[in-house]
């Protein structure tokens, strides 16, 4: 559905200012505000502030593996040293590399 609203210039200015502050567009800010105010739980989108832990929580403990498939070592000496150090750390923790 498409809906066109005519709003007062003062309100538009406030929306544009807040959208710029949040780093988004006025249209997305208006849509999110309307969703937050009027949408039911079924229509609401998941919060963007969800951490990686919260997103992956349903999967924690579901998989178990002691084998790591190593990536090719980088050409850069510092990156190579870091990668080799991480490989050693994993070996010490019992992983097979």
C-alpha positions in Angstrom: 0.0 0.0 0.0 1.2 3.5 -0.7 0.1 6.5 1.3 0.9 10.1 0.7 0.7 12.5 3.6 0.8 16.3 3.4 2.5 17.7 6.5 3.2 21.2 7.7 6.7 22.5 6.8 7.5 22.8 10.5 6.9 19.1 11.1 8.9 18.2 7.9 11.8 20.2 9.2 11.7 18.4 12.6 11.6 15.0 10.8 14.5 15.9 8.5 16.6 17.2 11.4 15.9 14.0 13.5 16.5 11.8 10.5 19.9 13.5 9.9 20.8 13.1 13.6 20.0 9.4 13.4 21.8 8.9 10.1 18.7 7.8 8.2 16.3 9.2 5.7 13.1 11.1 6.6 11.0 8.5 4.9 12.5 5.6 6.9 12.3 7.6 10.1 8.6 8.3 9.4 7.9 4.7 8.6 9.7 3.4 11.7 7.8 5.9 13.9 4.5 4.9 12.5 5.3 1.2 12.9 6.4 1.8 16.5 3.2 3.7 17.2 0.5 1.7 15.3 1.8 -1.7 14.2 1.0 -4.9 16.0 3.7 -7.3 17.3 3.2 -9.4 14.1 4.1 -6.5 11.9 6.9 -5.1 14.0 10.5 -5.7 12.7 13.1 -7.0 15.0 15.2 -4.3 16.7 18.4 -3.3 14.9 20.1 -3.0 18.3 20.0 -6.7 18.8 23.5 -8.0 19.7 25.2 -10.9 17.9 24.8 -12.9 21.1 21.1 -12.3 21.2 20.7 -13.2 17.5 22.7 -16.4 17.8 21.4 -17.5 21.2 19.0 -20.1 19.7 22.0 -21.8 18.1 24.4 -21.8 21.1 25.0 -25.3 22.2 23.5 -26.9 19.1 26.7 -27.6 17.3 30.0 -29.2 18.4 33.1 -29.6 16.5 36.8 -30.0 17.4 38.0 -29.5 13.9 38.8 -26.2 12.4 39.5 -25.8 8.7 42.4 -23.3 8.4 42.3 -20.6 5.8 45.4 -20.0 3.7 48.0 -17.9 5.5 48.1 -14.2 4.4 51.1 -12.8 2.6 51.5 -9.8 5.0 54.1 -10.7 7.7 52.0 -9.2 10.5 48.8 -10.8 9.4 50.7 -14.1 9.0 52.2 -13.9 12.5 48.7 -13.2 13.9 47.2 -16.1 12.1 50.0 -18.4 13.2 49.5 -17.2 16.8 45.7 -17.9 16.6 46.4 -21.4 15.2 48.7 -22.1 18.1 46.1 -20.8 20.6 43.5 -23.2 19.1 45.9 -26.1 19.2 46.5 -25.5 22.9 42.8 -25.5 23.5 42.5 -29.0 21.9 41.3 -28.1 18.4 42.7 -30.1 15.5 44.1 -27.8 12.8 
